[in-house]
């Protein structure tokens, strides 16, 4: 049997809804625990097959790569496989327990919720990591693997990382710690040296196209999301939830009037994005503005006269023709500094929008 082989016959009384992504696309609202096969990472699957079926499988794995490309999905896929191999229970019952968080041999750790702000904390607390030791001291209920999955592991502070290091130095038998890290370099070297790093690459355009097929998008919108997301399906979903395509359409429409800005319409956009509850929409606006100018810089650096969609318009062609690479790069840098200042100093979002258009006048 390979690492992620065929399913056994389903058990009717405990059936879990899962998705085989080799045959179908994920449905809206599905989480990493629910998706049955991680689509687009065949090389990683082969590598994990070799590692986990070897005579000395690793006790620690670091899944590294950009956010939203399937690292968590692969972690739970590997978990289901290992549990299924060490129990007589059918795979779909194992999958049900993993998906519900009820499997006694699995501990999932992520950033906890701040009780005051009602949002996820910026980092994984040391208190969460300290749950790992007593969990691993317990005897495996199924007599097989005990698995710990730590999401956003790269956000752990030094105390949390040191607590985890003590566990990795003397891991119990038949245990596996999977650290999901979007920035593996943020983990201390001693943790990285005690784990096997498994790099994940951004998803290809063909994979992104397939995953986006279940959403009501035009071919143009699909192309835009692929360009914006940079191979991250998770980021593409965020853009859909934030209605970023409509915001992009408005931004492009405003830029069409360059170099004479339509300030009344810019003020309308600024008013909308600065309202309470529009934090994610404003974040999407920042991302879109920086995307546009970074793409202009990249196009200019390549010596091209026109950009790819959505920047293949007359106004952008004129910007590329009439602006030097130095000028475009400076605007791109100024926009990044501007938005970082807005976020760091918690400045008025309205001024954040207006200030960005003022910076673009320098082109």
QUIVENRA-V181180 format. One record per backbone hydrogen bond with DSSP energy under -0.5 kcal/mol. NH is the residue of the N-H (numbers start at 1). CO is the residue of the C=O. E is the energy in kcal/mol with one decimal. If there is no record, write none. Layout:
nh=NH co=CO e=E
nh=NH co=CO e=E
//
This chain:
nh=5 co=2 e=-1.0
nh=12 co=10 e=-0.6
nh=14 co=11 e=-1.2
nh=15 co=12 e=-0.8
nh=18 co=16 e=-0.8
nh=19 co=34 e=-0.7
nh=21 co=19 e=-0.9
nh=23 co=20 e=-1.9
nh=24 co=20 e=-2.1
nh=30 co=27 e=-1.7
nh=34 co=31 e=-1.3
nh=35 co=31 e=-1.5
nh=36 co=19 e=-1.6
nh=37 co=19 e=-1.1
nh=39 co=37 e=-0.6
nh=41 co=38 e=-0.7
nh=45 co=41 e=-2.2
nh=46 co=42 e=-2.3
nh=47 co=43 e=-2.1
nh=48 co=44 e=-2.7
nh=49 co=45 e=-2.1
nh=50 co=46 e=-2.0
nh=51 co=47 e=-2.4
nh=52 co=48 e=-2.8
nh=53 co=49 e=-1.1
nh=54 co=51 e=-1.0
nh=57 co=54 e=-0.5
nh=61 co=177 e=-2.9
nh=62 co=196 e=-2.4
nh=63 co=61 e=-0.6
nh=63 co=179 e=-2.6
nh=64 co=62 e=-0.9
nh=64 co=198 e=-1.8
nh=65 co=181 e=-1.2
nh=69 co=66 e=-0.8
nh=74 co=70 e=-2.3
nh=75 co=71 e=-1.9
nh=76 co=72 e=-2.1
nh=77 co=73 e=-1.9
nh=78 co=74 e=-2.7
nh=79 co=75 e=-2.0
nh=80 co=76 e=-2.4
nh=81 co=77 e=-1.9
nh=82 co=78 e=-2.4
nh=83 co=79 e=-2.5
nh=84 co=80 e=-2.4
nh=85 co=81 e=-2.0
nh=86 co=82 e=-0.8
nh=86 co=83 e=-0.7
nh=87 co=84 e=-1.0
nh=93 co=90 e=-0.7
nh=94 co=90 e=-1.8
nh=95 co=91 e=-2.8
nh=96 co=92 e=-1.7
nh=97 co=93 e=-2.0
nh=98 co=94 e=-2.4
nh=99 co=95 e=-2.7
nh=100 co=96 e=-1.8
nh=101 co=97 e=-0.7
nh=101 co=98 e=-0.8
nh=102 co=97 e=-2.0
nh=103 co=97 e=-1.1
nh=106 co=103 e=-1.6
nh=107 co=147 e=-2.4
nh=109 co=107 e=-0.5
nh=109 co=149 e=-3.2
nh=114 co=119 e=-3.7
nh=115 co=113 e=-0.6
nh=118 co=114 e=-2.7
nh=121 co=112 e=-3.0
nh=125 co=123 e=-0.5
nh=129 co=125 e=-1.4
nh=130 co=126 e=-2.0
nh=131 co=128 e=-1.3
nh=132 co=129 e=-1.9
nh=134 co=130 e=-0.6
nh=135 co=131 e=-1.3
nh=136 co=132 e=-2.5
nh=137 co=133 e=-1.3
nh=138 co=134 e=-0.7
nh=138 co=135 e=-0.8
nh=143 co=140 e=-1.0
nh=146 co=174 e=-1.7
nh=147 co=105 e=-2.8
nh=148 co=176 e=-2.7
nh=149 co=107 e=-2.4
nh=150 co=148 e=-0.5
nh=150 co=178 e=-2.9
nh=151 co=109 e=-3.0
nh=151 co=149 e=-0.7
nh=153 co=150 e=-0.7
nh=153 co=180 e=-2.3
nh=154 co=180 e=-0.6
nh=155 co=152 e=-2.1
nh=156 co=153 e=-1.5
nh=157 co=124 e=-0.7
nh=161 co=157 e=-2.5
nh=162 co=158 e=-2.6
nh=163 co=159 e=-2.0
nh=164 co=160 e=-2.0
nh=165 co=161 e=-2.4
nh=166 co=162 e=-1.6
nh=167 co=163 e=-0.8
nh=168 co=164 e=-2.1
nh=169 co=165 e=-1.9
nh=170 co=166 e=-0.9
nh=171 co=168 e=-0.6
nh=175 co=172 e=-0.7
nh=176 co=146 e=-2.1
nh=177 co=59 e=-2.7
nh=178 co=148 e=-3.2
nh=178 co=176 e=-0.5
nh=179 co=61 e=-3.3
nh=179 co=177 e=-0.6
nh=180 co=150 e=-2.8
nh=180 co=178 e=-0.6
nh=181 co=63 e=-2.6
nh=181 co=179 e=-0.7
nh=186 co=183 e=-2.3
nh=187 co=184 e=-1.8
nh=191 co=188 e=-1.2
nh=192 co=188 e=-1.9
nh=193 co=189 e=-2.4
nh=194 co=190 e=-0.7
nh=194 co=191 e=-0.8
nh=195 co=192 e=-1.0
nh=196 co=60 e=-2.7
nh=197 co=195 e=-0.7
nh=198 co=62 e=-3.5
nh=199 co=197 e=-0.6
nh=200 co=64 e=-3.0
nh=203 co=231 e=-2.7
nh=208 co=204 e=-2.5
nh=209 co=205 e=-2.6
nh=210 co=206 e=-1.8
nh=211 co=207 e=-2.4
nh=212 co=208 e=-1.9
nh=213 co=210 e=-1.2
nh=214 co=211 e=-0.6
nh=215 co=212 e=-1.5
nh=217 co=215 e=-2.2
nh=222 co=218 e=-2.6
nh=223 co=219 e=-2.3
nh=224 co=220 e=-2.2
nh=225 co=221 e=-2.5
nh=226 co=222 e=-2.3
nh=227 co=223 e=-2.2
nh=228 co=224 e=-2.5
nh=229 co=225 e=-2.9
nh=230 co=226 e=-1.2
nh=231 co=226 e=-0.5
nh=232 co=229 e=-0.8
nh=233 co=68 e=-1.0
nh=233 co=231 e=-0.7
nh=234 co=68 e=-2.5
nh=236 co=232 e=-1.9
nh=237 co=233 e=-2.2
nh=238 co=234 e=-1.8
nh=239 co=235 e=-2.3
nh=240 co=236 e=-1.9
nh=241 co=237 e=-2.7
nh=242 co=238 e=-2.2
nh=243 co=240 e=-1.4
nh=244 co=239 e=-2.9
nh=246 co=243 e=-0.6
nh=247 co=243 e=-1.5
nh=248 co=244 e=-3.0
nh=249 co=245 e=-2.2
nh=250 co=246 e=-2.0
nh=251 co=247 e=-2.5
nh=252 co=248 e=-2.9
nh=253 co=249 e=-2.0
nh=254 co=250 e=-2.1
nh=255 co=251 e=-2.5
nh=256 co=252 e=-1.4
nh=257 co=254 e=-1.2
nh=258 co=255 e=-2.0
nh=260 co=257 e=-1.8
nh=261 co=259 e=-0.9
nh=263 co=261 e=-1.5
nh=265 co=262 e=-0.6
nh=266 co=262 e=-2.0
nh=267 co=263 e=-2.7
nh=268 co=264 e=-1.6
nh=269 co=265 e=-2.2
nh=270 co=266 e=-2.5
nh=271 co=267 e=-2.6
nh=272 co=268 e=-2.1
nh=273 co=269 e=-2.4
nh=274 co=270 e=-1.1
nh=275 co=272 e=-1.0
nh=278 co=275 e=-1.7
nh=282 co=278 e=-2.5
nh=283 co=279 e=-2.1
nh=284 co=280 e=-2.2
nh=285 co=281 e=-2.0
nh=286 co=282 e=-2.3
nh=287 co=283 e=-2.5
nh=288 co=284 e=-2.6
nh=289 co=285 e=-2.5
nh=290 co=286 e=-2.3
nh=291 co=287 e=-2.2
nh=292 co=288 e=-2.6
nh=293 co=289 e=-1.9
nh=294 co=290 e=-2.2
nh=295 co=291 e=-2.3
nh=296 co=292 e=-1.8
nh=297 co=293 e=-2.2
nh=298 co=294 e=-2.3
nh=299 co=295 e=-2.6
nh=300 co=296 e=-2.5
nh=301 co=297 e=-2.6
nh=302 co=298 e=-1.4
nh=303 co=300 e=-1.5
nh=304 co=299 e=-2.1
nh=307 co=311 e=-0.9
nh=311 co=308 e=-2.8
nh=313 co=311 e=-0.7
nh=317 co=313 e=-2.2
nh=318 co=314 e=-2.4
nh=319 co=315 e=-2.0
nh=320 co=316 e=-2.5
nh=321 co=317 e=-2.0
nh=322 co=318 e=-2.6
nh=323 co=319 e=-1.4
nh=328 co=324 e=-2.3
nh=329 co=325 e=-2.5
nh=330 co=326 e=-2.1
nh=331 co=327 e=-2.2
nh=332 co=328 e=-2.2
nh=333 co=329 e=-2.5
nh=334 co=330 e=-2.8
nh=335 co=331 e=-2.5
nh=336 co=332 e=-1.9
nh=337 co=333 e=-2.5
nh=338 co=334 e=-2.6
nh=339 co=335 e=-2.6
nh=340 co=336 e=-2.3
nh=341 co=337 e=-2.2
nh=342 co=338 e=-2.2
nh=343 co=339 e=-2.2
nh=344 co=340 e=-2.9
nh=345 co=341 e=-2.6
nh=346 co=343 e=-0.6
nh=347 co=342 e=-2.0
nh=352 co=348 e=-1.4
nh=353 co=349 e=-1.9
nh=354 co=350 e=-2.4
nh=355 co=351 e=-2.8
nh=356 co=352 e=-1.2
nh=357 co=353 e=-1.5
nh=358 co=354 e=-1.8
nh=359 co=355 e=-2.0
nh=360 co=356 e=-1.5
nh=361 co=357 e=-0.8
nh=361 co=358 e=-0.7
nh=362 co=359 e=-1.4
nh=363 co=360 e=-1.7
//
